[in-house]
Amino acid sequence: MELAQRGCSVAINYVGNLEAAQETARMCVGVAANSEQAFVCIQADVASTGDRVRLVDETLAKFDRLDILVNNAGVGTKIRGDVTELTEDSFEQVLRTNLQGPYFLTQLVANYWLTQRPEPALATGFKVIFVSSISANTASLNRGDYCISKAGLAMAVQLWALRLAGDGIQVVELRPGIMATDMTEPVREKYEALFAQGLVPQGRWGTGEDMGKTVGAIVAGDLPFSTGAVIPVDGGFHIRRL
C-alpha cells in the first residue's frame, strides 16, 4: 500500500491465495495517488524457474516497465524441531523459496535492466529490496533451515549490491524482527511473554506498515548512498546488550 500511495503501479505476486492478493489490490486502489496506477495479481511460485520467468514477462507485458523489485517471498520450516531432526525435504523447500527464488528472480530483473537499458522512472535509479530476517544472524535451533536461508540471502544482497552499484542500481536488505504475520501467529503467546521480558526494546510486534514505510523511504531516494545496507526493522532487537 505504501508504494500505491507514492504513485507506483504494483504487480502483486502470490502462490495460491488469490483472495488475499485481490484484497491487497483493492486496498492499493483505495489509497492510490492517481487514477493511472494499476494493480495486477500474478500467480507464480518463485521457487520455480519457469514461474519466475513468467512473473517477469507478465509484469513487463502489463506495465511495459519494471523499476522496483521487492523480494518478499518466504516460507517457514515445515516442522519445527532440533537441528538433529531437520529433514532434507524441509531444507530444500525452504532454501528454494527463501534463497534460490529471490536470487534468480533478481538475476532475471537485473539482466533485463543491464541488457535493455531502459530509462528508470525513479530519479535515483532502479531498486532491488530484499526482505530477510533477524534469523540471518540470530540462531534458532528449531528452524535451522530458515536461519540458513536468511543468512544466505544476506550474502546475496552483498553480491548483487556490489555487482550493480556501478550501473546505478541500488540493492538494500531490510531485516525485520518479530513481525505480526501468519507465520508467527502459532507462537504469539511465546513472543508476547518475551516482549514483557524486554526482548524487543520498543516492546511491540512489527507490522506490515513498518516494513512499508521503510520500503517507501528507499524508493523515494531518501537513502541514496546506502547500497548494500542492512536496515533493521526490529524495534531495537539487534542492539547488543549486557
Disulfide bonds with the S-S distance in Angstrom:
none
